[in-house]
């Protein structure tokens, strides 16, 4: 199965990127691409073991369309579009 990602929404504008695969992901980075500079506390070079997650924030601005996905890159994979839920 390898590394697989799922994102869940937290409080406010925070989200959690979950590694739902069966391998540890090294070098995990969420790219600013497509976020119009609204990403905050994005993981950069993180290690995310299987079953674990990292928190990040995507600000919302009324004048801009809501984001529906982020791009995740890790050692040996990506960039992969992961839906925001």
PyMOL Python script that loads the backbone (N, CA, C, O; Angstrom):
from pymol import cmd

cmd.read_pdbstr("""\
ATOM      1  N   UNK A   1       0.828  -1.196   0.000  1.00  0.00           N
ATOM      2  CA  UNK A   1       0.000   0.000   0.000  1.00  0.00           C
ATOM      3  C   UNK A   1       0.867   1.252   0.000  1.00  0.00           C
ATOM      4  O   UNK A   1       0.541   2.213  -0.697  1.00  0.00           O
ATOM      5  N   UNK A   2       1.947   1.273   0.750  1.00  0.00           N
ATOM      6  CA  UNK A   2       2.821   2.436   0.779  1.00  0.00           C
ATOM      7  C   UNK A   2       2.254   3.585   1.581  1.00  0.00           C
ATOM      8  O   UNK A   2       1.509   3.378   2.539  1.00  0.00           O
ATOM      9  N   UNK A   3       2.610   4.809   1.184  1.00  0.00           N
ATOM     10  CA  UNK A   3       2.135   6.020   1.846  1.00  0.00           C
ATOM     11  C   UNK A   3       0.839   6.453   1.169  1.00  0.00           C
ATOM     12  O   UNK A   3       0.763   6.519  -0.058  1.00  0.00           O
ATOM     13  N   UNK A   4      -0.170   6.745   1.968  1.00  0.00           N
ATOM     14  CA  UNK A   4      -1.449   7.285   1.475  1.00  0.00           C
ATOM     15  C   UNK A   4      -1.859   8.419   2.396  1.00  0.00           C
ATOM     16  O   UNK A   4      -1.603   8.381   3.599  1.00  0.00           O
ATOM     17  N   UNK A   5      -2.501   9.430   1.821  1.00  0.00           N
ATOM     18  CA  UNK A   5      -2.849  10.626   2.583  1.00  0.00           C
ATOM     19  C   UNK A   5      -4.342  10.844   2.667  1.00  0.00           C
ATOM     20  O   UNK A   5      -5.098  10.495   1.761  1.00  0.00           O
ATOM     21  N   UNK A   6      -4.747  11.431   3.784  1.00  0.00           N
ATOM     22  CA  UNK A   6      -6.126  11.879   3.979  1.00  0.00           C
ATOM     23  C   UNK A   6      -6.046  13.145   4.825  1.00  0.00           C
ATOM     24  O   UNK A   6      -5.227  13.241   5.739  1.00  0.00           O
ATOM     25  N   UNK A   7      -6.901  14.110   4.515  1.00  0.00           N
ATOM     26  CA  UNK A   7      -6.924  15.362   5.269  1.00  0.00           C
ATOM     27  C   UNK A   7      -8.280  15.510   5.938  1.00  0.00           C
ATOM     28  O   UNK A   7      -9.321  15.280   5.321  1.00  0.00           O
ATOM     29  N   UNK A   8      -8.254  15.898   7.213  1.00  0.00           N
ATOM     30  CA  UNK A   8      -9.481  16.200   7.940  1.00  0.00           C
ATOM     31  C   UNK A   8      -9.412  17.632   8.453  1.00  0.00           C
ATOM     32  O   UNK A   8      -8.333  18.164   8.716  1.00  0.00           O
ATOM     33  N   UNK A   9     -10.566  18.233   8.587  1.00  0.00           N
ATOM     34  CA  UNK A   9     -10.625  19.612   9.072  1.00  0.00           C
ATOM     35  C   UNK A   9     -10.663  19.626  10.581  1.00  0.00           C
ATOM     36  O   UNK A   9     -11.340  18.815  11.214  1.00  0.00           O
ATOM     37  N   UNK A  10      -9.912  20.574  11.153  1.00  0.00           N
ATOM     38  CA  UNK A  10      -9.921  20.779  12.592  1.00  0.00           C
ATOM     39  C   UNK A  10     -10.757  22.003  12.927  1.00  0.00           C
ATOM     40  O   UNK A  10     -11.728  22.311  12.235  1.00  0.00           O
ATOM     41  N   UNK A  11     -10.381  22.692  13.983  1.00  0.00           N
ATOM     42  CA  UNK A  11     -11.091  23.905  14.388  1.00  0.00           C
ATOM     43  C   UNK A  11     -10.677  25.068  13.501  1.00  0.00           C
ATOM     44  O   UNK A  11      -9.512  25.194  13.123  1.00  0.00           O
ATOM     45  N   UNK A  12     -11.637  25.910  13.177  1.00  0.00           N
ATOM     46  CA  UNK A  12     -11.358  27.104  12.395  1.00  0.00           C
ATOM     47  C   UNK A  12     -10.810  26.764  11.024  1.00  0.00           C
ATOM     48  O   UNK A  12     -11.450  26.059  10.243  1.00  0.00           O
ATOM     49  N   UNK A  13      -9.622  27.269  10.740  1.00  0.00           N
ATOM     50  CA  UNK A  13      -9.011  27.048   9.427  1.00  0.00           C
ATOM     51  C   UNK A  13      -7.885  26.019   9.488  1.00  0.00           C
ATOM     52  O   UNK A  13      -7.057  25.951   8.579  1.00  0.00           O
ATOM     53  N   UNK A  14      -7.851  25.223  10.547  1.00  0.00           N
ATOM     54  CA  UNK A  14      -6.787  24.225  10.680  1.00  0.00           C
ATOM     55  C   UNK A  14      -7.224  22.885  10.080  1.00  0.00           C
ATOM     56  O   UNK A  14      -8.409  22.555  10.029  1.00  0.00           O
ATOM     57  N   UNK A  15      -6.235  22.141   9.636  1.00  0.00           N
ATOM     58  CA  UNK A  15      -6.437  20.822   9.048  1.00  0.00           C
ATOM     59  C   UNK A  15      -5.377  19.881   9.590  1.00  0.00           C
ATOM     60  O   UNK A  15      -4.376  20.318  10.157  1.00  0.00           O
ATOM     61  N   UNK A  16      -5.604  18.574   9.411  1.00  0.00           N
ATOM     62  CA  UNK A  16      -4.605  17.562   9.756  1.00  0.00           C
ATOM     63  C   UNK A  16      -4.386  16.682   8.542  1.00  0.00           C
ATOM     64  O   UNK A  16      -5.331  16.170   7.942  1.00  0.00           O
ATOM     65  N   UNK A  17      -3.107  16.516   8.189  1.00  0.00           N
ATOM     66  CA  UNK A  17      -2.696  15.617   7.120  1.00  0.00           C
ATOM     67  C   UNK A  17      -2.342  14.288   7.757  1.00  0.00           C
ATOM     68  O   UNK A  17      -1.359  14.196   8.492  1.00  0.00           O
ATOM     69  N   UNK A  18      -3.135  13.249   7.483  1.00  0.00           N
ATOM     70  CA  UNK A  18      -2.964  11.928   8.081  1.00  0.00           C
ATOM     71  C   UNK A  18      -2.277  10.987   7.106  1.00  0.00           C
ATOM     72  O   UNK A  18      -2.628  10.939   5.927  1.00  0.00           O
ATOM     73  N   UNK A  19      -1.306  10.245   7.595  1.00  0.00           N
ATOM     74  CA  UNK A  19      -0.692   9.172   6.827  1.00  0.00           C
ATOM     75  C   UNK A  19      -1.505   7.912   7.120  1.00  0.00           C
ATOM     76  O   UNK A  19      -1.338   7.293   8.171  1.00  0.00           O
ATOM     77  N   UNK A  20      -2.385   7.533   6.193  1.00  0.00           N
ATOM     78  CA  UNK A  20      -3.245   6.371   6.374  1.00  0.00           C
ATOM     79  C   UNK A  20      -2.688   5.137   5.659  1.00  0.00           C
ATOM     80  O   UNK A  20      -3.368   4.118   5.537  1.00  0.00           O
ATOM     81  N   UNK A  21      -1.460   5.242   5.195  1.00  0.00           N
ATOM     82  CA  UNK A  21      -0.807   4.116   4.545  1.00  0.00           C
ATOM     83  C   UNK A  21      -0.136   3.211   5.563  1.00  0.00           C
ATOM     84  O   UNK A  21      -0.409   3.289   6.761  1.00  0.00           O
ATOM     85  N   UNK A  22       0.752   2.343   5.066  1.00  0.00           N
ATOM     86  CA  UNK A  22       1.420   1.394   5.962  1.00  0.00           C
ATOM     87  C   UNK A  22       2.931   1.583   6.006  1.00  0.00           C
ATOM     88  O   UNK A  22       3.663   0.671   6.390  1.00  0.00           O
ATOM     89  N   UNK A  23       3.404   2.781   5.609  1.00  0.00           N
ATOM     90  CA  UNK A  23       4.830   3.117   5.672  1.00  0.00           C
ATOM     91  C   UNK A  23       5.003   4.506   6.266  1.00  0.00           C
ATOM     92  O   UNK A  23       4.111   5.347   6.159  1.00  0.00           O
ATOM     93  N   UNK A  24       6.146   4.745   6.889  1.00  0.00           N
ATOM     94  CA  UNK A  24       6.498   6.081   7.362  1.00  0.00           C
ATOM     95  C   UNK A  24       6.872   6.944   6.163  1.00  0.00           C
ATOM     96  O   UNK A  24       7.587   6.495   5.267  1.00  0.00           O
ATOM     97  N   UNK A  25       6.394   8.170   6.150  1.00  0.00           N
ATOM     98  CA  UNK A  25       6.722   9.126   5.092  1.00  0.00           C
ATOM     99  C   UNK A  25       7.773  10.095   5.617  1.00  0.00           C
ATOM    100  O   UNK A  25       7.592  10.713   6.666  1.00  0.00           O
ATOM    101  N   UNK A  26       8.855  10.220   4.892  1.00  0.00           N
ATOM    102  CA  UNK A  26       9.954  11.133   5.240  1.00  0.00           C
ATOM    103  C   UNK A  26       9.919  12.335   4.296  1.00  0.00           C
ATOM    104  O   UNK A  26       9.468  12.230   3.156  1.00  0.00           O
ATOM    105  N   UNK A  27      10.397  13.463   4.782  1.00  0.00           N
ATOM    106  CA  UNK A  27      10.506  14.656   3.943  1.00  0.00           C
ATOM    107  C   UNK A  27       9.166  15.212   3.494  1.00  0.00           C
ATOM    108  O   UNK A  27       9.069  15.767   2.399  1.00  0.00           O
ATOM    109  N   UNK A  28       8.135  15.077   4.310  1.00  0.00           N
ATOM    110  CA  UNK A  28       6.783  15.501   3.942  1.00  0.00           C
ATOM    111  C   UNK A  28       6.693  17.019   3.914  1.00  0.00           C
ATOM    112  O   UNK A  28       7.040  17.701   4.878  1.00  0.00           O
ATOM    113  N   UNK A  29       6.216  17.529   2.780  1.00  0.00           N
ATOM    114  CA  UNK A  29       6.082  18.964   2.578  1.00  0.00           C
ATOM    115  C   UNK A  29       4.753  19.240   1.889  1.00  0.00           C
ATOM    116  O   UNK A  29       4.416  18.585   0.903  1.00  0.00           O
ATOM    117  N   UNK A  30       3.997  20.208   2.405  1.00  0.00           N
ATOM    118  CA  UNK A  30       2.822  20.700   1.685  1.00  0.00           C
ATOM    119  C   UNK A  30       3.276  21.932   0.923  1.00  0.00           C
ATOM    120  O   UNK A  30       3.819  22.871   1.505  1.00  0.00           O
ATOM    121  N   UNK A  31       3.051  21.921  -0.378  1.00  0.00           N
ATOM    122  CA  UNK A  31       3.498  23.010  -1.249  1.00  0.00           C
ATOM    123  C   UNK A  31       2.530  24.184  -1.199  1.00  0.00           C
ATOM    124  O   UNK A  31       1.324  23.990  -1.046  1.00  0.00           O
ATOM    125  N   UNK A  32       3.055  25.403  -1.327  1.00  0.00           N
ATOM    126  CA  UNK A  32       2.225  26.612  -1.366  1.00  0.00           C
ATOM    127  C   UNK A  32       1.491  26.727  -2.709  1.00  0.00           C
ATOM    128  O   UNK A  32       0.564  27.528  -2.833  1.00  0.00           O
ATOM    129  N   UNK A  33       1.893  25.936  -3.717  1.00  0.00           N
ATOM    130  CA  UNK A  33       1.266  26.000  -5.037  1.00  0.00           C
ATOM    131  C   UNK A  33      -0.251  25.913  -4.913  1.00  0.00           C
ATOM    132  O   UNK A  33      -0.770  24.991  -4.284  1.00  0.00           O
ATOM    133  N   UNK A  34      -0.962  26.865  -5.507  1.00  0.00           N
ATOM    134  CA  UNK A  34      -2.414  26.858  -5.500  1.00  0.00           C
ATOM    135  C   UNK A  34      -3.041  27.398  -4.231  1.00  0.00           C
ATOM    136  O   UNK A  34      -4.267  27.481  -4.145  1.00  0.00           O
ATOM    137  N   UNK A  35      -2.244  27.766  -3.247  1.00  0.00           N
ATOM    138  CA  UNK A  35      -2.802  28.290  -1.993  1.00  0.00           C
ATOM    139  C   UNK A  35      -2.793  29.813  -1.932  1.00  0.00           C
ATOM    140  O   UNK A  35      -3.225  30.392  -0.935  1.00  0.00           O
ATOM    141  N   UNK A  36      -2.309  30.466  -2.979  1.00  0.00           N
ATOM    142  CA  UNK A  36      -2.281  31.927  -3.054  1.00  0.00           C
ATOM    143  C   UNK A  36      -1.649  32.570  -1.828  1.00  0.00           C
ATOM    144  O   UNK A  36      -2.056  33.655  -1.413  1.00  0.00           O
ATOM    145  N   UNK A  37      -0.650  31.899  -1.247  1.00  0.00           N
ATOM    146  CA  UNK A  37       0.044  32.435  -0.080  1.00  0.00           C
ATOM    147  C   UNK A  37      -0.750  32.332   1.214  1.00  0.00           C
ATOM    148  O   UNK A  37      -0.369  32.939   2.215  1.00  0.00           O
ATOM    149  N   UNK A  38      -1.852  31.575   1.216  1.00  0.00           N
ATOM    150  CA  UNK A  38      -2.715  31.501   2.392  1.00  0.00           C
ATOM    151  C   UNK A  38      -2.395  30.318   3.303  1.00  0.00           C
ATOM    152  O   UNK A  38      -3.033  30.154   4.343  1.00  0.00           O
ATOM    153  N   UNK A  39      -1.421  29.496   2.931  1.00  0.00           N
ATOM    154  CA  UNK A  39      -1.015  28.379   3.777  1.00  0.00           C
ATOM    155  C   UNK A  39      -0.139  28.869   4.919  1.00  0.00           C
ATOM    156  O   UNK A  39       0.736  29.711   4.717  1.00  0.00           O
ATOM    157  N   UNK A  40      -0.369  28.347   6.110  1.00  0.00           N
ATOM    158  CA  UNK A  40       0.411  28.701   7.298  1.00  0.00           C
ATOM    159  C   UNK A  40       0.782  27.423   8.031  1.00  0.00           C
ATOM    160  O   UNK A  40       0.045  26.438   8.000  1.00  0.00           O
ATOM    161  N   UNK A  41       1.915  27.452   8.680  1.00  0.00           N
ATOM    162  CA  UNK A  41       2.383  26.317   9.472  1.00  0.00           C
ATOM    163  C   UNK A  41       2.411  25.028   8.635  1.00  0.00           C
ATOM    164  O   UNK A  41       2.155  23.936   9.144  1.00  0.00           O
ATOM    165  N   UNK A  42       2.728  25.181   7.344  1.00  0.00           N
ATOM    166  CA  UNK A  42       2.774  24.019   6.457  1.00  0.00           C
ATOM    167  C   UNK A  42       3.962  23.141   6.812  1.00  0.00           C
ATOM    168  O   UNK A  42       5.058  23.654   7.038  1.00  0.00           O
ATOM    169  N   UNK A  43       3.771  21.827   6.868  1.00  0.00           N
ATOM    170  CA  UNK A  43       4.910  20.950   7.139  1.00  0.00           C
ATOM    171  C   UNK A  43       5.941  21.062   6.022  1.00  0.00           C
ATOM    172  O   UNK A  43       5.597  21.148   4.843  1.00  0.00           O
ATOM    173  N   UNK A  44       7.205  21.059   6.416  1.00  0.00           N
ATOM    174  CA  UNK A  44       8.296  21.129   5.448  1.00  0.00           C
ATOM    175  C   UNK A  44       9.396  20.178   5.901  1.00  0.00           C
ATOM    176  O   UNK A  44      10.088  20.439   6.885  1.00  0.00           O
ATOM    177  N   UNK A  45       9.550  19.073   5.175  1.00  0.00           N
ATOM    178  CA  UNK A  45      10.577  18.101   5.509  1.00  0.00           C
ATOM    179  C   UNK A  45      10.266  17.262   6.734  1.00  0.00           C
ATOM    180  O   UNK A  45      11.177  16.722   7.361  1.00  0.00           O
ATOM    181  N   UNK A  46       8.987  17.145   7.085  1.00  0.00           N
ATOM    182  CA  UNK A  46       8.567  16.417   8.290  1.00  0.00           C
ATOM    183  C   UNK A  46       8.604  14.905   8.077  1.00  0.00           C
ATOM    184  O   UNK A  46       8.564  14.421   6.945  1.00  0.00           O
ATOM    185  N   UNK A  47       8.679  14.176   9.179  1.00  0.00           N
ATOM    186  CA  UNK A  47       8.508  12.727   9.186  1.00  0.00           C
ATOM    187  C   UNK A  47       7.126  12.437   9.755  1.00  0.00           C
ATOM    188  O   UNK A  47       6.781  12.902  10.841  1.00  0.00           O
ATOM    189  N   UNK A  48       6.324  11.651   8.997  1.00  0.00           N
ATOM    190  CA  UNK A  48       4.972  11.307   9.438  1.00  0.00           C
ATOM    191  C   UNK A  48       4.848   9.781   9.413  1.00  0.00           C
ATOM    192  O   UNK A  48       4.645   9.189   8.352  1.00  0.00           O
ATOM    193  N   UNK A  49       4.969   9.147  10.582  1.00  0.00           N
ATOM    194  CA  UNK A  49       4.820   7.689  10.640  1.00  0.00           C
ATOM    195  C   UNK A  49       3.403   7.262  10.256  1.00  0.00           C
ATOM    196  O   UNK A  49       2.465   8.059  10.302  1.00  0.00           O
ATOM    197  N   UNK A  50       3.268   6.001   9.881  1.00  0.00           N
ATOM    198  CA  UNK A  50       1.933   5.485   9.567  1.00  0.00           C
ATOM    199  C   UNK A  50       1.018   5.674  10.761  1.00  0.00           C
ATOM    200  O   UNK A  50       1.414   5.444  11.904  1.00  0.00           O
ATOM    201  N   UNK A  51      -0.217   6.096  10.489  1.00  0.00           N
ATOM    202  CA  UNK A  51      -1.186   6.317  11.549  1.00  0.00           C
ATOM    203  C   UNK A  51      -1.062   7.652  12.261  1.00  0.00           C
ATOM    204  O   UNK A  51      -1.876   7.956  13.133  1.00  0.00           O
ATOM    205  N   UNK A  52      -0.065   8.458  11.914  1.00  0.00           N
ATOM    206  CA  UNK A  52       0.147   9.764  12.558  1.00  0.00           C
ATOM    207  C   UNK A  52      -0.276  10.887  11.612  1.00  0.00           C
ATOM    208  O   UNK A  52      -0.601  10.644  10.449  1.00  0.00           O
ATOM    209  N   UNK A  53      -0.269  12.113  12.122  1.00  0.00           N
ATOM    210  CA  UNK A  53      -0.676  13.260  11.321  1.00  0.00           C
ATOM    211  C   UNK A  53       0.118  14.498  11.709  1.00  0.00           C
ATOM    212  O   UNK A  53       0.784  14.534  12.744  1.00  0.00           O
ATOM    213  N   UNK A  54       0.030  15.519  10.848  1.00  0.00           N
ATOM    214  CA  UNK A  54       0.616  16.833  11.127  1.00  0.00           C
ATOM    215  C   UNK A  54      -0.455  17.884  10.867  1.00  0.00           C
ATOM    216  O   UNK A  54      -1.303  17.729   9.988  1.00  0.00           O
ATOM    217  N   UNK A  55      -0.394  18.954  11.651  1.00  0.00           N
ATOM    218  CA  UNK A  55      -1.366  20.045  11.562  1.00  0.00           C
ATOM    219  C   UNK A  55      -0.841  21.131  10.633  1.00  0.00           C
ATOM    220  O   UNK A  55       0.364  21.368  10.546  1.00  0.00           O
ATOM    221  N   UNK A  56      -1.779  21.792   9.936  1.00  0.00           N
ATOM    222  CA  UNK A  56      -1.447  22.967   9.124  1.00  0.00           C
ATOM    223  C   UNK A  56      -2.691  23.839   9.016  1.00  0.00           C
ATOM    224  O   UNK A  56      -3.782  23.432   9.414  1.00  0.00           O
ATOM    225  N   UNK A  57      -2.516  25.042   8.473  1.00  0.00           N
ATOM    226  CA  UNK A  57      -3.602  26.022   8.387  1.00  0.00           C
ATOM    227  C   UNK A  57      -3.694  26.531   6.949  1.00  0.00           C
ATOM    228  O   UNK A  57      -2.680  26.779   6.297  1.00  0.00           O
ATOM    229  N   UNK A  58      -4.924  26.680   6.473  1.00  0.00           N
ATOM    230  CA  UNK A  58      -5.181  27.350   5.201  1.00  0.00           C
ATOM    231  C   UNK A  58      -6.199  28.446   5.491  1.00  0.00           C
ATOM    232  O   UNK A  58      -7.363  28.167   5.777  1.00  0.00           O
ATOM    233  N   UNK A  59      -5.745  29.705   5.414  1.00  0.00           N
ATOM    234  CA  UNK A  59      -6.632  30.842   5.689  1.00  0.00           C
ATOM    235  C   UNK A  59      -7.700  30.948   4.612  1.00  0.00           C
ATOM    236  O   UNK A  59      -7.496  30.527   3.474  1.00  0.00           O
ATOM    237  N   UNK A  60      -8.833  31.510   4.983  1.00  0.00           N
ATOM    238  CA  UNK A  60      -9.918  31.727   4.041  1.00  0.00           C
ATOM    239  C   UNK A  60     -10.111  33.226   3.852  1.00  0.00           C
ATOM    240  O   UNK A  60     -10.087  33.996   4.813  1.00  0.00           O
ATOM    241  N   UNK A  61     -10.301  33.626   2.606  1.00  0.00           N
ATOM    242  CA  UNK A  61     -10.536  35.024   2.272  1.00  0.00           C
ATOM    243  C   UNK A  61     -11.810  35.066   1.427  1.00  0.00           C
ATOM    244  O   UNK A  61     -11.919  34.368   0.419  1.00  0.00           O
ATOM    245  N   UNK A  62     -12.767  35.888   1.846  1.00  0.00           N
ATOM    246  CA  UNK A  62     -14.067  35.927   1.163  1.00  0.00           C
ATOM    247  C   UNK A  62     -13.955  36.211  -0.334  1.00  0.00           C
ATOM    248  O   UNK A  62     -14.763  35.710  -1.116  1.00  0.00           O
ATOM    249  N   UNK A  63     -12.982  36.994  -0.738  1.00  0.00           N
ATOM    250  CA  UNK A  63     -12.867  37.388  -2.139  1.00  0.00           C
ATOM    251  C   UNK A  63     -12.223  36.304  -3.014  1.00  0.00           C
ATOM    252  O   UNK A  63     -12.215  36.431  -4.239  1.00  0.00           O
ATOM    253  N   UNK A  64     -11.693  35.255  -2.410  1.00  0.00           N
ATOM    254  CA  UNK A  64     -11.040  34.194  -3.164  1.00  0.00           C
ATOM    255  C   UNK A  64     -11.839  32.903  -3.037  1.00  0.00           C
ATOM    256  O   UNK A  64     -12.476  32.665  -2.011  1.00  0.00           O
ATOM    257  N   UNK A  65     -11.806  32.069  -4.075  1.00  0.00           N
ATOM    258  CA  UNK A  65     -12.509  30.787  -3.962  1.00  0.00           C
ATOM    259  C   UNK A  65     -11.870  29.913  -2.886  1.00  0.00           C
ATOM    260  O   UNK A  65     -10.666  29.993  -2.638  1.00  0.00           O
ATOM    261  N   UNK A  66     -12.692  29.077  -2.250  1.00  0.00           N
ATOM    262  CA  UNK A  66     -12.187  28.156  -1.228  1.00  0.00           C
ATOM    263  C   UNK A  66     -11.258  27.130  -1.864  1.00  0.00           C
ATOM    264  O   UNK A  66     -11.467  26.708  -3.001  1.00  0.00           O
ATOM    265  N   UNK A  67     -10.247  26.742  -1.131  1.00  0.00           N
ATOM    266  CA  UNK A  67      -9.325  25.716  -1.609  1.00  0.00           C
ATOM    267  C   UNK A  67      -9.982  24.352  -1.449  1.00  0.00           C
ATOM    268  O   UNK A  67     -10.673  24.109  -0.460  1.00  0.00           O
ATOM    269  N   UNK A  68      -9.773  23.467  -2.408  1.00  0.00           N
ATOM    270  CA  UNK A  68     -10.368  22.140  -2.343  1.00  0.00           C
ATOM    271  C   UNK A  68      -9.334  21.042  -2.188  1.00  0.00           C
ATOM    272  O   UNK A  68      -9.680  19.890  -1.923  1.00  0.00           O
ATOM    273  N   UNK A  69      -8.043  21.400  -2.356  1.00  0.00           N
ATOM    274  CA  UNK A  69      -6.982  20.401  -2.238  1.00  0.00           C
ATOM    275  C   UNK A  69      -5.652  21.086  -1.965  1.00  0.00           C
ATOM    276  O   UNK A  69      -5.505  22.289  -2.182  1.00  0.00           O
ATOM    277  N   UNK A  70      -4.692  20.313  -1.489  1.00  0.00           N
ATOM    278  CA  UNK A  70      -3.315  20.778  -1.346  1.00  0.00           C
ATOM    279  C   UNK A  70      -2.411  19.769  -2.037  1.00  0.00           C
ATOM    280  O   UNK A  70      -2.789  18.617  -2.247  1.00  0.00           O
ATOM    281  N   UNK A  71      -1.214  20.220  -2.386  1.00  0.00           N
ATOM    282  CA  UNK A  71      -0.226  19.335  -2.999  1.00  0.00           C
ATOM    283  C   UNK A  71       0.769  18.889  -1.938  1.00  0.00           C
ATOM    284  O   UNK A  71       1.365  19.713  -1.244  1.00  0.00           O
ATOM    285  N   UNK A  72       0.941  17.575  -1.818  1.00  0.00           N
ATOM    286  CA  UNK A  72       1.849  16.988  -0.831  1.00  0.00           C
ATOM    287  C   UNK A  72       2.974  16.283  -1.560  1.00  0.00           C
ATOM    288  O   UNK A  72       2.748  15.526  -2.504  1.00  0.00           O
ATOM    289  N   UNK A  73       4.194  16.545  -1.106  1.00  0.00           N
ATOM    290  CA  UNK A  73       5.382  15.877  -1.648  1.00  0.00           C
ATOM    291  C   UNK A  73       6.116  15.228  -0.483  1.00  0.00           C
ATOM    292  O   UNK A  73       6.127  15.763   0.626  1.00  0.00           O
ATOM    293  N   UNK A  74       6.730  14.071  -0.735  1.00  0.00           N
ATOM    294  CA  UNK A  74       7.533  13.388   0.273  1.00  0.00           C
ATOM    295  C   UNK A  74       8.622  12.618  -0.443  1.00  0.00           C
ATOM    296  O   UNK A  74       8.553  12.420  -1.656  1.00  0.00           O
ATOM    297  N   UNK A  75       9.619  12.187   0.291  1.00  0.00           N
ATOM    298  CA  UNK A  75      10.721  11.431  -0.299  1.00  0.00           C
ATOM    299  C   UNK A  75      10.156  10.193  -0.992  1.00  0.00           C
ATOM    300  O   UNK A  75       9.556   9.334  -0.346  1.00  0.00           O
ATOM    301  N   UNK A  76      10.348  10.107  -2.293  1.00  0.00           N
ATOM    302  CA  UNK A  76       9.866   8.956  -3.045  1.00  0.00           C
ATOM    303  C   UNK A  76       8.448   9.101  -3.567  1.00  0.00           C
ATOM    304  O   UNK A  76       7.923   8.157  -4.157  1.00  0.00           O
ATOM    305  N   UNK A  77       7.802  10.259  -3.370  1.00  0.00           N
ATOM    306  CA  UNK A  77       6.434  10.401  -3.850  1.00  0.00           C
ATOM    307  C   UNK A  77       6.012  11.838  -4.047  1.00  0.00           C
ATOM    308  O   UNK A  77       6.624  12.769  -3.524  1.00  0.00           O
ATOM    309  N   UNK A  78       4.937  11.996  -4.822  1.00  0.00           N
ATOM    310  CA  UNK A  78       4.324  13.283  -5.051  1.00  0.00           C
ATOM    311  C   UNK A  78       5.053  14.101  -6.100  1.00  0.00           C
ATOM    312  O   UNK A  78       6.038  13.638  -6.674  1.00  0.00           O
ATOM    313  N   UNK A  79       4.580  15.310  -6.357  1.00  0.00           N
ATOM    314  CA  UNK A  79       3.488  15.918  -5.620  1.00  0.00           C
ATOM    315  C   UNK A  79       2.155  15.242  -5.939  1.00  0.00           C
ATOM    316  O   UNK A  79       1.866  14.894  -7.084  1.00  0.00           O
ATOM    317  N   UNK A  80       1.365  15.073  -4.902  1.00  0.00           N
ATOM    318  CA  UNK A  80       0.058  14.433  -5.002  1.00  0.00           C
ATOM    319  C   UNK A  80      -0.994  15.387  -4.480  1.00  0.00           C
ATOM    320  O   UNK A  80      -0.837  15.955  -3.400  1.00  0.00           O
ATOM    321  N   UNK A  81      -2.075  15.570  -5.244  1.00  0.00           N
ATOM    322  CA  UNK A  81      -3.190  16.410  -4.810  1.00  0.00           C
ATOM    323  C   UNK A  81      -4.021  15.616  -3.802  1.00  0.00           C
ATOM    324  O   UNK A  81      -4.470  14.503  -4.078  1.00  0.00           O
ATOM    325  N   UNK A  82      -4.211  16.220  -2.627  1.00  0.00           N
ATOM    326  CA  UNK A  82      -5.003  15.572  -1.566  1.00  0.00           C
ATOM    327  C   UNK A  82      -6.174  16.497  -1.240  1.00  0.00           C
ATOM    328  O   UNK A  82      -5.964  17.660  -0.898  1.00  0.00           O
ATOM    329  N   UNK A  83      -7.423  15.987  -1.345  1.00  0.00           N
ATOM    330  CA  UNK A  83      -8.592  16.832  -1.079  1.00  0.00           C
ATOM    331  C   UNK A  83      -8.668  17.303   0.368  1.00  0.00           C
ATOM    332  O   UNK A  83      -8.355  16.562   1.299  1.00  0.00           O
ATOM    333  N   UNK A  84      -9.093  18.558   0.533  1.00  0.00           N
ATOM    334  CA  UNK A  84      -9.401  19.107   1.862  1.00  0.00           C
ATOM    335  C   UNK A  84     -10.828  18.714   2.180  1.00  0.00           C
ATOM    336  O   UNK A  84     -11.721  18.919   1.357  1.00  0.00           O
ATOM    337  N   UNK A  85     -11.062  18.153   3.352  1.00  0.00           N
ATOM    338  CA  UNK A  85     -12.411  17.734   3.732  1.00  0.00           C
ATOM    339  C   UNK A  85     -12.838  18.389   5.009  1.00  0.00           C
ATOM    340  O   UNK A  85     -13.949  18.152   5.482  1.00  0.00           O
TER     341      UNK A  85
END
""", "prot")
cmd.dss("prot")
cmd.show_as("cartoon", "prot")
cmd.util.cbc("prot")
cmd.orient("prot")
